[in-house]
Amino acid sequence: MRMIGHLDSGVKARSFGDYLTVKGIENEIEPEKDGTWAVWIRSEEQLDWAKKLLSLFQKNPTDPEYQTATRAAEAVREQKKKEQEAYERRVKQRRHLFRPMTAYGFGPVTFVLIFVSVVAFVMSYLPDGAHVKQVLSISDMDLKGVEEMSYLHAFVARLHAWRIVLPEIRHGQAWRLFTPIFIHFSFLHIFFNMLWLRDLGSMIEGRQSSWLLLIQVAVLAALSNLAQYFVMGGYFGGMSGVVYGLFGYVWIRGKYDPASGLFLHSSTVTMMIIWFFVCLVGLMGAIANMAHAVGLITGMAWGFLSSLRHR
């Protein structure tokens, strides 16, 4: 909240507050001990504009434009009230459908993603498990010797050999672009990925929408899978690229747009960043670090850009 100035009467303050509301500037007015009224606004980005409007108002507070703002402001507030009630009903209905495993419920898209991941994991340990991983992987074919190259040389090698990479996807098996996220190589691998997916995915569904989460998972999966393939080959899997993308989105969106309802405690952010670098330096063995990095950067950028629009 930032104070932009004072008005000498409550009538003027309420009239100007209604005018700001009509202009889309959230504000509050409050009396001071000296008899004046302070005008506060919520958004830092609207500070200069609000100050300019206050200056114009002080020059001519009886302008008919300000007199008609009260009724329009009431309509704006009523519309916002209806939107908030509709949002709360949607969240409540979702919570009743998938009873809470978290404070914001268990989102339906999150539930489906976890279910498919668990089924794929169990099937991969059955007698025909190798075939399951093969069908879900991004490609059965890889370039010989690329795995021993550096990230940059491997990337360049695949660009030069574009005509022979990802043959399955180029011939219609488009699902392979997304399905590596359902491949997991150990119980701990899937256990921790599903815990994070449950919390982050359900938070986005509960605070925003299931459609948004579905779109985010698809975009994050495609980008992180492609990035990992082009630097390290086709033998990889896991939801962690998507998880880091959702983490980056919730972190940055909540930081710059608190009204979104998204929030991560600073200790959680610190732990995730530390784990990112622990994996990056190789302390945990073979990890899909490029998928982590691309997912995290994409999620952070998504959170920041969306916060600009909604702020």
N, C-alpha and C positions, 0 to 999 in steps of 0.2 A: 504494500500500500504506500502511495506517495501523496502528500498533501500539495495541492496546486495553488491554494490561496484562501482568502476569507471573504465573506459577504456580510453585510451589516444587519441582515434580518433573516428570520426563519422563512418567511414567505419567498424572498428572493432565492434563498438557498435551495428550497424545495423545487421552485420553478426551474432553476438551473440544473439541479440534479435530474429532474425529469427530462430536460433537454439533452443532457449527456446520455441518458438511457436510450432515448430515441436514436441518437447518433451511434449507438453500439458501444459506448464507453461505460463499463461497470464502475459504479461510484458509491460513496457514502458521504453523508453530511452529519456533522455533530456540533452541538453548541460548545462555545468556549466560555471561560469564566468572565471575560471582558464584555460579553453580550454579543460577540460576533459568532459567525458560523463557519467552521472549517469544511472545505471540500476536499475529499480524498478520492483517488482513483486506484484501481487495482493493477492495471497493466503499465509496466515501465515503458513499453514501446509507444503508448498513446500519450505520454507525458507532455510533449511539446504541443501536440494538437489540442489537448485539453486546456493547456494554459492559454493558447490563442483564443479558444472559444470563450474562456472566462473573461479575457480582456475585452472581447467584443460585447459580451453580456453586460459587463460593468459600465460600458459606455452608453448602452441603451436597453436597460432591463425591461422596459415597457413595450418593446417591439412585439407585435402580434405573433411573430414566429414562436416566441417563448410562451406566450399565453396558451397556444394550442398544443403545446408539448405534453401537458399533463395527461390529457385523454389518450394520446398516442402512447405515452409511457406505460399507462395502465394496461393497454392492449399488449405491449411487449412483455410486461411482467407476467401477464396471464398466460401468454403463449409459452414462455419459459417454464412456468409452473406445470402446464400440461405436458410439456416435453419431459420434464423431470419425473413426473408421475408415471408416464408411459415407460420411461427407462427403468424405473424401479420395479414396475410390474414385470417387465421382461426378465430382469435379473432374478426376481422372486420365483417366476415360473421355471426358469432354468435351474434354480437351486432345488426346487421341489422335484424336478425330473431326475436330476443327478445329485443326490444328497451329498452334502459337503464332506470332502476329504481335506479341504482347505477352507479358509474363511470366506472364499468367494465361490464355493461350489466346485463341481467336477464337470467341466465343459464337455459337451457331446463330441465335438471334433477331437478334443484331447483324448477322450475315452477311446474313440475309434483308432487313433494313431497308436496308442499304447496297446490296444488289443491286437492290432495287426502286427506290431513289433514282437509281441510275446508269442503269437502263433508262428511267425516266421522263425523266431529263435528256437522254439521247440521242434519245428519241422526240420531245421538244419541239423539236429542231432539224431534224427531218425535214419534208418538205413540208406534212404535216398537223399540225405541232407546235402551232399555236395551239389546235386542238381538244383536244389532250392536256391543255394547261394549263387549258382551260375546264372539262373534265370533272373535273379534280383540285381546282380552286379551290373555296372554301367557298360561293361564290354567283356567278351570272352577273349578278345584278341588284344595283344599289346606288342609294342615294338621291342625287339630284342636289344638288350644292353642299355635301355633307357633308365632302368631302375638304378644303375650304378652311376649315372650322371648327376651333376649338380642340378638344383632346381631350374636355374636359368637355361643350362644346356639341354635339359630334358624338355623344357617348354619349347625351345627353338626347334628341337628335333621333331617334335610332334607337329608344329606348324608347317615345317617343310614336308612332312609326310601326311598332310591333312587328308589326302584322298584314301588313305588306308586305315585311318583311325575311326573309332566308333562306327564300324560298319553296321552293327545291329540297329542303332538308332537311325542312321541314315537310310536304312531299308525298312523303316516302319515300326520298329520296336521302341516307341517313344517312352514307354513307361520306365525304361532303364535309366532315363535321365533323373528320375526321382527315387526309384526303389532301393538304391544302396542305403538309404537312411534306415531301412528295416533290417539290415544285416548287422548282427552283433556277434562278437567272437568269444565272449565269456559271460558268466553270470554277473560279475561285478560291472562289466561294460554296460550291459542292458539295464541293470538295476539302478545305477546312478543316472544314466540318461533318462530313464523313465521318471525318476523322482523329480528331476529338473523340468522335464516336459510337463508333468502333472501340475506343478506349481505355476510355471510361467505361462503355459498354454491356458490353463483355467483362469488365470488372472486376466489375460487379454480377452477371453470369451466373456467373463463376468463383468468386466468394466467397459468393454467395447462391443465386439460382436464375433460370432463364430465364423462368419464369412471372412472377416479380416484375418483371423488366425489361419484359415485354410489357404488364403492367398499368400500370406507370409510364408507358411511352411513350403508351399510349392516353389516360390521364388528362391527362398533360401536354400532349399534342397538342390534345385537345378544349378544355381551359381556355385555353391560349395562343392558339389559333386564334380562339376566340370573343372573347377580349379584344381581339385585334388588329383583328378585323372591326368591333367596336362603336365603336372610336375612330378607325380610319383607312380603313375600307372593305374591299372584297373583293379588291383587287389586291395580294396578298402571297404569300409562300411561303418555304419553307426549314425545315430541321431545327433551327435555332438555338434556338427556344423549348424544344424537348425537350432539346437539349444543355445549355442552362443549367439546366433542371430536374434533369437527371441530375448535373450538376456540383454544384448546391446540395445534393442528397441525399448524394452521396459525401462531400462536404466536411464537412457537419454530422454525419452518422452516424459517420464516421471519427473526428471530433473528440471526440464524447461517448460513443462506444462502440468503443474501439480493438479489442475482441475480434471485431468484425464483419469485420475483415480489409480494410476499405476505408480508403484513405489517399491524400491529395493533398499534395504538397510545398508549403510556404508560398509559394515562388516561382510555382508554377502557379496557386495561388489569387489571388495578387496580380495576375498577368498577366490572368486572366479578369475580375477586377473592374475593372481599368483599361480593358480592352477594352469592357466593358459601358458605362462612362461615356463613352468615346470615341465610341461609337455613339450614345449618348443625347443628346450635345450637338450631333450633326449633322455631325461631322467626316468621316464615311464616307458621307454622302449619305442616300438613302432607305433606312432600316433598320426592320425590324419591332420597334421598341423595346418596345412593349407586350407582345408575345409573349415577348421576353427577360425583362422584369420579372416577368410572371405566372409564367413557367416557373421562374425563379430562386426567387421567394418560395415557390411551391408545393413545389419540391424541398427547400428548406431546412426548411420546416415538416414535411414528410414525414420527413426525416432526423432531426429533433429528436424528434418524437413516437415514431418507431420505436425510437430509442435509449433512451427512457424505459422502454419495455416490455422491451427485452432487457437493459438494465442490471440 
